[in-house]
Amino acid sequence: MSISPKASRPGDVRVMPTIGITGGISTGKSTFVECLRELLPVATFFDADEAAHALLNRPEVEKQIRGEFGVQVFSGAGDLNRTKLRAIVFADATKKRALEQILHPRIRRQWRTEAKRYRNSPKFFFADIPLLYETGGESVCDQVVVVACSQRVQLARLRKRMSVRSAEAKQMINSQMPLEEKIRRAEQVVWNNGDQTSLMEQARFLVASWQGQTWTKK
């Protein structure tokens, strides 16, 4: 991206930034995004998980998944068994990469097109991308926020959310880029060990900081 926060000058075009939101599984990205939606109801949001969910319904994607994973991930009626597919990819790194190669190029094209469309908009554009760093998506963002929490809290949340044993939850967490690496690379880190009230306070602080900057074309 070619915009950055700086002092405005006569003739500058007023634009708003593209903010990437990422983190680890069950660290609270979606809840943080809900806070941002409440604070910035006119902002534009892209949800990579929603995009992936929609893509799984496309015939051409189903065909590729059938070719890669076989008929065992489909019901007798021909419907994709998402639970079975998820279990396979979290247990097998090779299969996980195969599914990512099917979905991620399509998702990347979608959200980069959206980011470009809103680049000169007076509205904020937020991209909720779980694998932002893994797919090089940070290059499209003006800033990246990582939503993080302790491993203990992450593990407990994941076990409750997915109804899985501790070993399975750890396997899911370990299949992703280490959270510490994402924290190291981010411009902003939101710590989500507490409740939603604490998360909202951090979101409010960040929004005020972003709104206090003048984002202009270089």
PyMOL CGO cylinders between C-alpha atoms (Angstrom):
from pymol import cmd
from pymol.cgo import CYLINDER

trace = [
    CYLINDER, 0.00, 0.00, 0.00, 1.14, 3.53, -0.64, 0.3, 1, 1, 1, 1, 1, 1,
    CYLINDER, 1.14, 3.53, -0.64, -0.49, 5.47, 2.17, 0.3, 1, 1, 1, 1, 1, 1,
    CYLINDER, -0.49, 5.47, 2.17, 0.80, 6.27, 5.61, 0.3, 1, 1, 1, 1, 1, 1,
    CYLINDER, 0.80, 6.27, 5.61, -0.04, 8.53, 8.56, 0.3, 1, 1, 1, 1, 1, 1,
    CYLINDER, -0.04, 8.53, 8.56, 1.48, 12.00, 8.13, 0.3, 1, 1, 1, 1, 1, 1,
    CYLINDER, 1.48, 12.00, 8.13, 0.61, 15.65, 8.38, 0.3, 1, 1, 1, 1, 1, 1,
    CYLINDER, 0.61, 15.65, 8.38, -1.87, 16.83, 5.77, 0.3, 1, 1, 1, 1, 1, 1,
    CYLINDER, -1.87, 16.83, 5.77, -0.88, 19.33, 3.09, 0.3, 1, 1, 1, 1, 1, 1,
    CYLINDER, -0.88, 19.33, 3.09, -2.91, 21.39, 0.64, 0.3, 1, 1, 1, 1, 1, 1,
    CYLINDER, -2.91, 21.39, 0.64, -4.03, 19.14, -2.18, 0.3, 1, 1, 1, 1, 1, 1,
    CYLINDER, -4.03, 19.14, -2.18, -3.71, 15.91, -0.19, 0.3, 1, 1, 1, 1, 1, 1,
    CYLINDER, -3.71, 15.91, -0.19, -6.44, 13.36, -0.81, 0.3, 1, 1, 1, 1, 1, 1,
    CYLINDER, -6.44, 13.36, -0.81, -8.12, 12.22, 2.41, 0.3, 1, 1, 1, 1, 1, 1,
    CYLINDER, -8.12, 12.22, 2.41, -8.14, 8.44, 2.59, 0.3, 1, 1, 1, 1, 1, 1,
    CYLINDER, -8.14, 8.44, 2.59, -8.45, 5.87, 5.34, 0.3, 1, 1, 1, 1, 1, 1,
    CYLINDER, -8.45, 5.87, 5.34, -6.20, 2.89, 5.99, 0.3, 1, 1, 1, 1, 1, 1,
    CYLINDER, -6.20, 2.89, 5.99, -6.51, -0.83, 5.40, 0.3, 1, 1, 1, 1, 1, 1,
    CYLINDER, -6.51, -0.83, 5.40, -6.15, -2.58, 8.74, 0.3, 1, 1, 1, 1, 1, 1,
    CYLINDER, -6.15, -2.58, 8.74, -5.42, -6.31, 8.87, 0.3, 1, 1, 1, 1, 1, 1,
    CYLINDER, -5.42, -6.31, 8.87, -6.79, -8.26, 11.83, 0.3, 1, 1, 1, 1, 1, 1,
    CYLINDER, -6.79, -8.26, 11.83, -5.21, -11.62, 12.61, 0.3, 1, 1, 1, 1, 1, 1,
    CYLINDER, -5.21, -11.62, 12.61, -4.21, -13.88, 15.48, 0.3, 1, 1, 1, 1, 1, 1,
    CYLINDER, -4.21, -13.88, 15.48, -4.42, -17.53, 16.45, 0.3, 1, 1, 1, 1, 1, 1,
    CYLINDER, -4.42, -17.53, 16.45, -7.31, -19.94, 16.57, 0.3, 1, 1, 1, 1, 1, 1,
    CYLINDER, -7.31, -19.94, 16.57, -9.62, -19.05, 19.49, 0.3, 1, 1, 1, 1, 1, 1,
    CYLINDER, -9.62, -19.05, 19.49, -7.67, -15.95, 20.52, 0.3, 1, 1, 1, 1, 1, 1,
    CYLINDER, -7.67, -15.95, 20.52, -10.74, -13.76, 19.97, 0.3, 1, 1, 1, 1, 1, 1,
    CYLINDER, -10.74, -13.76, 19.97, -10.40, -12.14, 16.55, 0.3, 1, 1, 1, 1, 1, 1,
    CYLINDER, -10.40, -12.14, 16.55, -14.09, -12.35, 15.80, 0.3, 1, 1, 1, 1, 1, 1,
    CYLINDER, -14.09, -12.35, 15.80, -15.02, -10.78, 19.12, 0.3, 1, 1, 1, 1, 1, 1,
    CYLINDER, -15.02, -10.78, 19.12, -12.55, -7.96, 18.55, 0.3, 1, 1, 1, 1, 1, 1,
    CYLINDER, -12.55, -7.96, 18.55, -14.02, -7.37, 15.10, 0.3, 1, 1, 1, 1, 1, 1,
    CYLINDER, -14.02, -7.37, 15.10, -17.47, -7.18, 16.70, 0.3, 1, 1, 1, 1, 1, 1,
    CYLINDER, -17.47, -7.18, 16.70, -16.13, -4.39, 18.90, 0.3, 1, 1, 1, 1, 1, 1,
    CYLINDER, -16.13, -4.39, 18.90, -14.81, -2.54, 15.85, 0.3, 1, 1, 1, 1, 1, 1,
    CYLINDER, -14.81, -2.54, 15.85, -18.16, -2.95, 14.06, 0.3, 1, 1, 1, 1, 1, 1,
    CYLINDER, -18.16, -2.95, 14.06, -19.90, -1.38, 17.04, 0.3, 1, 1, 1, 1, 1, 1,
    CYLINDER, -19.90, -1.38, 17.04, -17.46, 1.52, 17.20, 0.3, 1, 1, 1, 1, 1, 1,
    CYLINDER, -17.46, 1.52, 17.20, -17.25, 2.06, 13.43, 0.3, 1, 1, 1, 1, 1, 1,
    CYLINDER, -17.25, 2.06, 13.43, -20.61, 1.04, 11.95, 0.3, 1, 1, 1, 1, 1, 1,
    CYLINDER, -20.61, 1.04, 11.95, -19.82, 2.67, 8.59, 0.3, 1, 1, 1, 1, 1, 1,
    CYLINDER, -19.82, 2.67, 8.59, -16.48, 0.88, 8.16, 0.3, 1, 1, 1, 1, 1, 1,
    CYLINDER, -16.48, 0.88, 8.16, -16.07, -1.90, 5.59, 0.3, 1, 1, 1, 1, 1, 1,
    CYLINDER, -16.07, -1.90, 5.59, -15.16, -5.39, 6.80, 0.3, 1, 1, 1, 1, 1, 1,
    CYLINDER, -15.16, -5.39, 6.80, -13.91, -8.47, 4.96, 0.3, 1, 1, 1, 1, 1, 1,
    CYLINDER, -13.91, -8.47, 4.96, -14.20, -11.82, 6.77, 0.3, 1, 1, 1, 1, 1, 1,
    CYLINDER, -14.20, -11.82, 6.77, -11.95, -14.53, 5.34, 0.3, 1, 1, 1, 1, 1, 1,
    CYLINDER, -11.95, -14.53, 5.34, -13.74, -17.30, 7.26, 0.3, 1, 1, 1, 1, 1, 1,
    CYLINDER, -13.74, -17.30, 7.26, -17.07, -16.26, 5.74, 0.3, 1, 1, 1, 1, 1, 1,
    CYLINDER, -17.07, -16.26, 5.74, -15.45, -16.16, 2.31, 0.3, 1, 1, 1, 1, 1, 1,
    CYLINDER, -15.45, -16.16, 2.31, -14.03, -19.67, 2.80, 0.3, 1, 1, 1, 1, 1, 1,
    CYLINDER, -14.03, -19.67, 2.80, -17.41, -20.96, 3.95, 0.3, 1, 1, 1, 1, 1, 1,
    CYLINDER, -17.41, -20.96, 3.95, -19.06, -19.58, 0.81, 0.3, 1, 1, 1, 1, 1, 1,
    CYLINDER, -19.06, -19.58, 0.81, -16.33, -20.97, -1.44, 0.3, 1, 1, 1, 1, 1, 1,
    CYLINDER, -16.33, -20.97, -1.44, -16.92, -24.49, -0.14, 0.3, 1, 1, 1, 1, 1, 1,
    CYLINDER, -16.92, -24.49, -0.14, -20.37, -24.34, -1.75, 0.3, 1, 1, 1, 1, 1, 1,
    CYLINDER, -20.37, -24.34, -1.75, -19.02, -23.63, -5.22, 0.3, 1, 1, 1, 1, 1, 1,
    CYLINDER, -19.02, -23.63, -5.22, -19.14, -26.61, -7.62, 0.3, 1, 1, 1, 1, 1, 1,
    CYLINDER, -19.14, -26.61, -7.62, -15.61, -26.02, -8.93, 0.3, 1, 1, 1, 1, 1, 1,
    CYLINDER, -15.61, -26.02, -8.93, -14.23, -25.96, -5.38, 0.3, 1, 1, 1, 1, 1, 1,
    CYLINDER, -14.23, -25.96, -5.38, -16.17, -29.07, -4.38, 0.3, 1, 1, 1, 1, 1, 1,
    CYLINDER, -16.17, -29.07, -4.38, -14.75, -30.81, -7.43, 0.3, 1, 1, 1, 1, 1, 1,
    CYLINDER, -14.75, -30.81, -7.43, -11.18, -29.97, -6.39, 0.3, 1, 1, 1, 1, 1, 1,
    CYLINDER, -11.18, -29.97, -6.39, -11.84, -31.10, -2.82, 0.3, 1, 1, 1, 1, 1, 1,
    CYLINDER, -11.84, -31.10, -2.82, -13.31, -34.37, -4.07, 0.3, 1, 1, 1, 1, 1, 1,
    CYLINDER, -13.31, -34.37, -4.07, -10.21, -34.93, -6.20, 0.3, 1, 1, 1, 1, 1, 1,
    CYLINDER, -10.21, -34.93, -6.20, -7.84, -34.18, -3.30, 0.3, 1, 1, 1, 1, 1, 1,
    CYLINDER, -7.84, -34.18, -3.30, -9.67, -35.75, -0.34, 0.3, 1, 1, 1, 1, 1, 1,
    CYLINDER, -9.67, -35.75, -0.34, -11.89, -38.35, -1.96, 0.3, 1, 1, 1, 1, 1, 1,
    CYLINDER, -11.89, -38.35, -1.96, -15.54, -39.23, -1.47, 0.3, 1, 1, 1, 1, 1, 1,
    CYLINDER, -15.54, -39.23, -1.47, -15.09, -39.84, 2.28, 0.3, 1, 1, 1, 1, 1, 1,
    CYLINDER, -15.09, -39.84, 2.28, -15.55, -36.14, 3.01, 0.3, 1, 1, 1, 1, 1, 1,
    CYLINDER, -15.55, -36.14, 3.01, -18.93, -36.10, 1.28, 0.3, 1, 1, 1, 1, 1, 1,
    CYLINDER, -18.93, -36.10, 1.28, -22.24, -37.55, 2.43, 0.3, 1, 1, 1, 1, 1, 1,
    CYLINDER, -22.24, -37.55, 2.43, -24.22, -40.07, 0.42, 0.3, 1, 1, 1, 1, 1, 1,
    CYLINDER, -24.22, -40.07, 0.42, -26.30, -37.15, -0.85, 0.3, 1, 1, 1, 1, 1, 1,
    CYLINDER, -26.30, -37.15, -0.85, -23.14, -35.46, -2.12, 0.3, 1, 1, 1, 1, 1, 1,
    CYLINDER, -23.14, -35.46, -2.12, -22.93, -32.76, 0.55, 0.3, 1, 1, 1, 1, 1, 1,
    CYLINDER, -22.93, -32.76, 0.55, -19.53, -31.77, 1.92, 0.3, 1, 1, 1, 1, 1, 1,
    CYLINDER, -19.53, -31.77, 1.92, -18.95, -32.95, 5.49, 0.3, 1, 1, 1, 1, 1, 1,
    CYLINDER, -18.95, -32.95, 5.49, -17.11, -29.91, 6.85, 0.3, 1, 1, 1, 1, 1, 1,
    CYLINDER, -17.11, -29.91, 6.85, -16.51, -31.51, 10.26, 0.3, 1, 1, 1, 1, 1, 1,
    CYLINDER, -16.51, -31.51, 10.26, -14.77, -34.50, 8.70, 0.3, 1, 1, 1, 1, 1, 1,
    CYLINDER, -14.77, -34.50, 8.70, -12.76, -32.25, 6.37, 0.3, 1, 1, 1, 1, 1, 1,
    CYLINDER, -12.76, -32.25, 6.37, -11.65, -30.09, 9.28, 0.3, 1, 1, 1, 1, 1, 1,
    CYLINDER, -11.65, -30.09, 9.28, -10.54, -33.14, 11.28, 0.3, 1, 1, 1, 1, 1, 1,
    CYLINDER, -10.54, -33.14, 11.28, -8.44, -34.36, 8.35, 0.3, 1, 1, 1, 1, 1, 1,
    CYLINDER, -8.44, -34.36, 8.35, -6.63, -31.07, 7.72, 0.3, 1, 1, 1, 1, 1, 1,
    CYLINDER, -6.63, -31.07, 7.72, -5.81, -30.46, 11.38, 0.3, 1, 1, 1, 1, 1, 1,
    CYLINDER, -5.81, -30.46, 11.38, -4.39, -33.97, 11.70, 0.3, 1, 1, 1, 1, 1, 1,
    CYLINDER, -4.39, -33.97, 11.70, -2.36, -33.93, 8.46, 0.3, 1, 1, 1, 1, 1, 1,
    CYLINDER, -2.36, -33.93, 8.46, -0.16, -30.96, 7.54, 0.3, 1, 1, 1, 1, 1, 1,
    CYLINDER, -0.16, -30.96, 7.54, 0.05, -32.10, 3.92, 0.3, 1, 1, 1, 1, 1, 1,
    CYLINDER, 0.05, -32.10, 3.92, -3.74, -32.19, 3.60, 0.3, 1, 1, 1, 1, 1, 1,
    CYLINDER, -3.74, -32.19, 3.60, -3.99, -28.83, 5.35, 0.3, 1, 1, 1, 1, 1, 1,
    CYLINDER, -3.99, -28.83, 5.35, -1.68, -27.28, 2.75, 0.3, 1, 1, 1, 1, 1, 1,
    CYLINDER, -1.68, -27.28, 2.75, -3.68, -28.93, -0.03, 0.3, 1, 1, 1, 1, 1, 1,
    CYLINDER, -3.68, -28.93, -0.03, -6.92, -27.35, 1.19, 0.3, 1, 1, 1, 1, 1, 1,
    CYLINDER, -6.92, -27.35, 1.19, -5.19, -23.99, 1.61, 0.3, 1, 1, 1, 1, 1, 1,
    CYLINDER, -5.19, -23.99, 1.61, -3.95, -24.18, -1.98, 0.3, 1, 1, 1, 1, 1, 1,
    CYLINDER, -3.95, -24.18, -1.98, -7.54, -24.65, -3.12, 0.3, 1, 1, 1, 1, 1, 1,
    CYLINDER, -7.54, -24.65, -3.12, -9.08, -21.88, -1.02, 0.3, 1, 1, 1, 1, 1, 1,
    CYLINDER, -9.08, -21.88, -1.02, -6.47, -19.26, -0.26, 0.3, 1, 1, 1, 1, 1, 1,
    CYLINDER, -6.47, -19.26, -0.26, -5.70, -17.95, -3.76, 0.3, 1, 1, 1, 1, 1, 1,
    CYLINDER, -5.70, -17.95, -3.76, -9.43, -17.35, -4.25, 0.3, 1, 1, 1, 1, 1, 1,
    CYLINDER, -9.43, -17.35, -4.25, -9.81, -15.67, -0.85, 0.3, 1, 1, 1, 1, 1, 1,
    CYLINDER, -9.81, -15.67, -0.85, -6.71, -13.55, -1.45, 0.3, 1, 1, 1, 1, 1, 1,
    CYLINDER, -6.71, -13.55, -1.45, -8.07, -12.32, -4.77, 0.3, 1, 1, 1, 1, 1, 1,
    CYLINDER, -8.07, -12.32, -4.77, -11.37, -11.41, -3.14, 0.3, 1, 1, 1, 1, 1, 1,
    CYLINDER, -11.37, -11.41, -3.14, -10.03, -9.39, -0.27, 0.3, 1, 1, 1, 1, 1, 1,
    CYLINDER, -10.03, -9.39, -0.27, -7.28, -7.68, -2.24, 0.3, 1, 1, 1, 1, 1, 1,
    CYLINDER, -7.28, -7.68, -2.24, -9.91, -6.59, -4.77, 0.3, 1, 1, 1, 1, 1, 1,
    CYLINDER, -9.91, -6.59, -4.77, -12.03, -5.25, -1.91, 0.3, 1, 1, 1, 1, 1, 1,
    CYLINDER, -12.03, -5.25, -1.91, -9.06, -3.44, -0.35, 0.3, 1, 1, 1, 1, 1, 1,
    CYLINDER, -9.06, -3.44, -0.35, -8.23, -1.83, -3.69, 0.3, 1, 1, 1, 1, 1, 1,
    CYLINDER, -8.23, -1.83, -3.69, -11.85, -0.78, -4.19, 0.3, 1, 1, 1, 1, 1, 1,
    CYLINDER, -11.85, -0.78, -4.19, -11.94, 1.02, -0.84, 0.3, 1, 1, 1, 1, 1, 1,
    CYLINDER, -11.94, 1.02, -0.84, -8.38, 2.37, -0.97, 0.3, 1, 1, 1, 1, 1, 1,
    CYLINDER, -8.38, 2.37, -0.97, -9.50, 5.95, -1.68, 0.3, 1, 1, 1, 1, 1, 1,
    CYLINDER, -9.50, 5.95, -1.68, -12.58, 5.73, 0.53, 0.3, 1, 1, 1, 1, 1, 1,
    CYLINDER, -12.58, 5.73, 0.53, -13.16, 7.92, 3.59, 0.3, 1, 1, 1, 1, 1, 1,
    CYLINDER, -13.16, 7.92, 3.59, -14.11, 4.71, 5.44, 0.3, 1, 1, 1, 1, 1, 1,
    CYLINDER, -14.11, 4.71, 5.44, -11.84, 2.32, 7.27, 0.3, 1, 1, 1, 1, 1, 1,
    CYLINDER, -11.84, 2.32, 7.27, -11.33, -1.07, 5.62, 0.3, 1, 1, 1, 1, 1, 1,
    CYLINDER, -11.33, -1.07, 5.62, -10.73, -4.01, 7.98, 0.3, 1, 1, 1, 1, 1, 1,
    CYLINDER, -10.73, -4.01, 7.98, -9.62, -7.44, 6.73, 0.3, 1, 1, 1, 1, 1, 1,
    CYLINDER, -9.62, -7.44, 6.73, -10.16, -10.27, 9.21, 0.3, 1, 1, 1, 1, 1, 1,
    CYLINDER, -10.16, -10.27, 9.21, -7.64, -12.82, 7.87, 0.3, 1, 1, 1, 1, 1, 1,
    CYLINDER, -7.64, -12.82, 7.87, -6.61, -15.74, 10.14, 0.3, 1, 1, 1, 1, 1, 1,
    CYLINDER, -6.61, -15.74, 10.14, -3.64, -16.61, 7.89, 0.3, 1, 1, 1, 1, 1, 1,
    CYLINDER, -3.64, -16.61, 7.89, -2.66, -13.04, 7.03, 0.3, 1, 1, 1, 1, 1, 1,
    CYLINDER, -2.66, -13.04, 7.03, 1.08, -13.48, 7.54, 0.3, 1, 1, 1, 1, 1, 1,
    CYLINDER, 1.08, -13.48, 7.54, 1.14, -17.02, 6.16, 0.3, 1, 1, 1, 1, 1, 1,
    CYLINDER, 1.14, -17.02, 6.16, -0.23, -15.74, 2.84, 0.3, 1, 1, 1, 1, 1, 1,
    CYLINDER, -0.23, -15.74, 2.84, 1.77, -12.50, 2.64, 0.3, 1, 1, 1, 1, 1, 1,
    CYLINDER, 1.77, -12.50, 2.64, -1.35, -10.40, 3.15, 0.3, 1, 1, 1, 1, 1, 1,
    CYLINDER, -1.35, -10.40, 3.15, 0.41, -7.88, 5.36, 0.3, 1, 1, 1, 1, 1, 1,
    CYLINDER, 0.41, -7.88, 5.36, 1.85, -6.30, 2.20, 0.3, 1, 1, 1, 1, 1, 1,
    CYLINDER, 1.85, -6.30, 2.20, -1.63, -4.97, 1.40, 0.3, 1, 1, 1, 1, 1, 1,
    CYLINDER, -1.63, -4.97, 1.40, -2.20, -3.53, 4.88, 0.3, 1, 1, 1, 1, 1, 1,
    CYLINDER, -2.20, -3.53, 4.88, -1.18, -0.19, 6.33, 0.3, 1, 1, 1, 1, 1, 1,
    CYLINDER, -1.18, -0.19, 6.33, -1.20, -1.69, 9.81, 0.3, 1, 1, 1, 1, 1, 1,
    CYLINDER, -1.20, -1.69, 9.81, -1.77, -5.14, 11.28, 0.3, 1, 1, 1, 1, 1, 1,
    CYLINDER, -1.77, -5.14, 11.28, -3.42, -5.87, 14.61, 0.3, 1, 1, 1, 1, 1, 1,
    CYLINDER, -3.42, -5.87, 14.61, -2.79, -9.25, 16.23, 0.3, 1, 1, 1, 1, 1, 1,
    CYLINDER, -2.79, -9.25, 16.23, -5.35, -10.46, 18.76, 0.3, 1, 1, 1, 1, 1, 1,
    CYLINDER, -5.35, -10.46, 18.76, -3.52, -12.63, 21.27, 0.3, 1, 1, 1, 1, 1, 1,
    CYLINDER, -3.52, -12.63, 21.27, -4.02, -14.41, 24.57, 0.3, 1, 1, 1, 1, 1, 1,
    CYLINDER, -4.02, -14.41, 24.57, -2.10, -16.82, 26.78, 0.3, 1, 1, 1, 1, 1, 1,
    CYLINDER, -2.10, -16.82, 26.78, -1.74, -20.41, 25.61, 0.3, 1, 1, 1, 1, 1, 1,
    CYLINDER, -1.74, -20.41, 25.61, -3.70, -21.60, 28.64, 0.3, 1, 1, 1, 1, 1, 1,
    CYLINDER, -3.70, -21.60, 28.64, -6.67, -19.39, 27.77, 0.3, 1, 1, 1, 1, 1, 1,
    CYLINDER, -6.67, -19.39, 27.77, -6.41, -20.23, 24.06, 0.3, 1, 1, 1, 1, 1, 1,
    CYLINDER, -6.41, -20.23, 24.06, -6.42, -23.96, 24.80, 0.3, 1, 1, 1, 1, 1, 1,
    CYLINDER, -6.42, -23.96, 24.80, -9.43, -23.71, 27.13, 0.3, 1, 1, 1, 1, 1, 1,
    CYLINDER, -9.43, -23.71, 27.13, -11.42, -21.63, 24.64, 0.3, 1, 1, 1, 1, 1, 1,
    CYLINDER, -11.42, -21.63, 24.64, -10.62, -23.97, 21.77, 0.3, 1, 1, 1, 1, 1, 1,
    CYLINDER, -10.62, -23.97, 21.77, -11.59, -27.09, 23.73, 0.3, 1, 1, 1, 1, 1, 1,
    CYLINDER, -11.59, -27.09, 23.73, -14.91, -25.53, 24.68, 0.3, 1, 1, 1, 1, 1, 1,
    CYLINDER, -14.91, -25.53, 24.68, -15.61, -24.16, 21.21, 0.3, 1, 1, 1, 1, 1, 1,
    CYLINDER, -15.61, -24.16, 21.21, -14.74, -27.32, 19.27, 0.3, 1, 1, 1, 1, 1, 1,
    CYLINDER, -14.74, -27.32, 19.27, -15.61, -29.91, 21.95, 0.3, 1, 1, 1, 1, 1, 1,
    CYLINDER, -15.61, -29.91, 21.95, -12.24, -31.61, 21.51, 0.3, 1, 1, 1, 1, 1, 1,
    CYLINDER, -12.24, -31.61, 21.51, -9.71, -33.18, 23.84, 0.3, 1, 1, 1, 1, 1, 1,
    CYLINDER, -9.71, -33.18, 23.84, -6.63, -31.28, 24.99, 0.3, 1, 1, 1, 1, 1, 1,
    CYLINDER, -6.63, -31.28, 24.99, -4.32, -33.19, 22.65, 0.3, 1, 1, 1, 1, 1, 1,
    CYLINDER, -4.32, -33.19, 22.65, -6.49, -32.37, 19.63, 0.3, 1, 1, 1, 1, 1, 1,
    CYLINDER, -6.49, -32.37, 19.63, -6.71, -28.71, 20.61, 0.3, 1, 1, 1, 1, 1, 1,
    CYLINDER, -6.71, -28.71, 20.61, -2.92, -28.50, 20.98, 0.3, 1, 1, 1, 1, 1, 1,
    CYLINDER, -2.92, -28.50, 20.98, -2.53, -30.10, 17.55, 0.3, 1, 1, 1, 1, 1, 1,
    CYLINDER, -2.53, -30.10, 17.55, -4.79, -27.43, 16.02, 0.3, 1, 1, 1, 1, 1, 1,
    CYLINDER, -4.79, -27.43, 16.02, -2.83, -24.63, 17.70, 0.3, 1, 1, 1, 1, 1, 1,
    CYLINDER, -2.83, -24.63, 17.70, 0.53, -26.10, 16.68, 0.3, 1, 1, 1, 1, 1, 1,
    CYLINDER, 0.53, -26.10, 16.68, -0.58, -26.40, 13.06, 0.3, 1, 1, 1, 1, 1, 1,
    CYLINDER, -0.58, -26.40, 13.06, -0.55, -22.59, 12.79, 0.3, 1, 1, 1, 1, 1, 1,
    CYLINDER, -0.55, -22.59, 12.79, 2.26, -20.05, 12.72, 0.3, 1, 1, 1, 1, 1, 1,
    CYLINDER, 2.26, -20.05, 12.72, 3.40, -19.48, 16.34, 0.3, 1, 1, 1, 1, 1, 1,
    CYLINDER, 3.40, -19.48, 16.34, 1.45, -16.65, 17.95, 0.3, 1, 1, 1, 1, 1, 1,
    CYLINDER, 1.45, -16.65, 17.95, 4.70, -15.19, 19.24, 0.3, 1, 1, 1, 1, 1, 1,
    CYLINDER, 4.70, -15.19, 19.24, 5.88, -14.70, 15.64, 0.3, 1, 1, 1, 1, 1, 1,
    CYLINDER, 5.88, -14.70, 15.64, 2.69, -12.89, 14.70, 0.3, 1, 1, 1, 1, 1, 1,
    CYLINDER, 2.69, -12.89, 14.70, 3.02, -10.65, 17.76, 0.3, 1, 1, 1, 1, 1, 1,
    CYLINDER, 3.02, -10.65, 17.76, 6.59, -9.82, 16.80, 0.3, 1, 1, 1, 1, 1, 1,
    CYLINDER, 6.59, -9.82, 16.80, 5.56, -8.75, 13.31, 0.3, 1, 1, 1, 1, 1, 1,
    CYLINDER, 5.56, -8.75, 13.31, 2.44, -6.75, 14.18, 0.3, 1, 1, 1, 1, 1, 1,
    CYLINDER, 2.44, -6.75, 14.18, 2.14, -2.97, 14.53, 0.3, 1, 1, 1, 1, 1, 1,
    CYLINDER, 2.14, -2.97, 14.53, -0.51, -3.37, 17.23, 0.3, 1, 1, 1, 1, 1, 1,
    CYLINDER, -0.51, -3.37, 17.23, -1.27, -6.20, 19.68, 0.3, 1, 1, 1, 1, 1, 1,
    CYLINDER, -1.27, -6.20, 19.68, -4.59, -6.61, 21.48, 0.3, 1, 1, 1, 1, 1, 1,
    CYLINDER, -4.59, -6.61, 21.48, -4.39, -8.82, 24.57, 0.3, 1, 1, 1, 1, 1, 1,
    CYLINDER, -4.39, -8.82, 24.57, -7.53, -10.87, 25.07, 0.3, 1, 1, 1, 1, 1, 1,
    CYLINDER, -7.53, -10.87, 25.07, -7.14, -12.84, 28.29, 0.3, 1, 1, 1, 1, 1, 1,
    CYLINDER, -7.14, -12.84, 28.29, -10.11, -11.09, 29.88, 0.3, 1, 1, 1, 1, 1, 1,
    CYLINDER, -10.11, -11.09, 29.88, -13.71, -10.33, 29.03, 0.3, 1, 1, 1, 1, 1, 1,
    CYLINDER, -13.71, -10.33, 29.03, -15.32, -8.41, 26.21, 0.3, 1, 1, 1, 1, 1, 1,
    CYLINDER, -15.32, -8.41, 26.21, -15.35, -5.19, 28.25, 0.3, 1, 1, 1, 1, 1, 1,
    CYLINDER, -15.35, -5.19, 28.25, -11.55, -5.19, 28.31, 0.3, 1, 1, 1, 1, 1, 1,
    CYLINDER, -11.55, -5.19, 28.31, -11.46, -5.97, 24.61, 0.3, 1, 1, 1, 1, 1, 1,
    CYLINDER, -11.46, -5.97, 24.61, -13.81, -3.08, 23.85, 0.3, 1, 1, 1, 1, 1, 1,
    CYLINDER, -13.81, -3.08, 23.85, -11.60, -0.69, 25.83, 0.3, 1, 1, 1, 1, 1, 1,
    CYLINDER, -11.60, -0.69, 25.83, -8.60, -1.68, 23.72, 0.3, 1, 1, 1, 1, 1, 1,
    CYLINDER, -8.60, -1.68, 23.72, -10.62, -1.39, 20.52, 0.3, 1, 1, 1, 1, 1, 1,
    CYLINDER, -10.62, -1.39, 20.52, -11.80, 2.09, 21.54, 0.3, 1, 1, 1, 1, 1, 1,
    CYLINDER, -11.80, 2.09, 21.54, -8.21, 3.15, 22.23, 0.3, 1, 1, 1, 1, 1, 1,
    CYLINDER, -8.21, 3.15, 22.23, -7.01, 1.91, 18.83, 0.3, 1, 1, 1, 1, 1, 1,
    CYLINDER, -7.01, 1.91, 18.83, -9.90, 3.51, 16.94, 0.3, 1, 1, 1, 1, 1, 1,
    CYLINDER, -9.90, 3.51, 16.94, -9.19, 6.85, 18.60, 0.3, 1, 1, 1, 1, 1, 1,
    CYLINDER, -9.19, 6.85, 18.60, -5.51, 6.50, 17.69, 0.3, 1, 1, 1, 1, 1, 1,
    CYLINDER, -5.51, 6.50, 17.69, -6.30, 5.73, 14.04, 0.3, 1, 1, 1, 1, 1, 1,
    CYLINDER, -6.30, 5.73, 14.04, -8.84, 8.53, 13.80, 0.3, 1, 1, 1, 1, 1, 1,
    CYLINDER, -8.84, 8.53, 13.80, -6.30, 10.93, 15.27, 0.3, 1, 1, 1, 1, 1, 1,
    CYLINDER, -6.30, 10.93, 15.27, -3.93, 10.31, 12.37, 0.3, 1, 1, 1, 1, 1, 1,
    CYLINDER, -3.93, 10.31, 12.37, -4.15, 11.84, 8.94, 0.3, 1, 1, 1, 1, 1, 1,
    CYLINDER, -4.15, 11.84, 8.94, -3.86, 9.07, 6.40, 0.3, 1, 1, 1, 1, 1, 1,
    CYLINDER, -3.86, 9.07, 6.40, -2.87, 10.50, 3.03, 0.3, 1, 1, 1, 1, 1, 1,
    CYLINDER, -2.87, 10.50, 3.03, -1.34, 9.30, -0.21, 0.3, 1, 1, 1, 1, 1, 1,
    CYLINDER, -1.34, 9.30, -0.21, 2.43, 9.56, -0.41, 0.3, 1, 1, 1, 1, 1, 1,
]
cmd.load_cgo(trace, "trace")
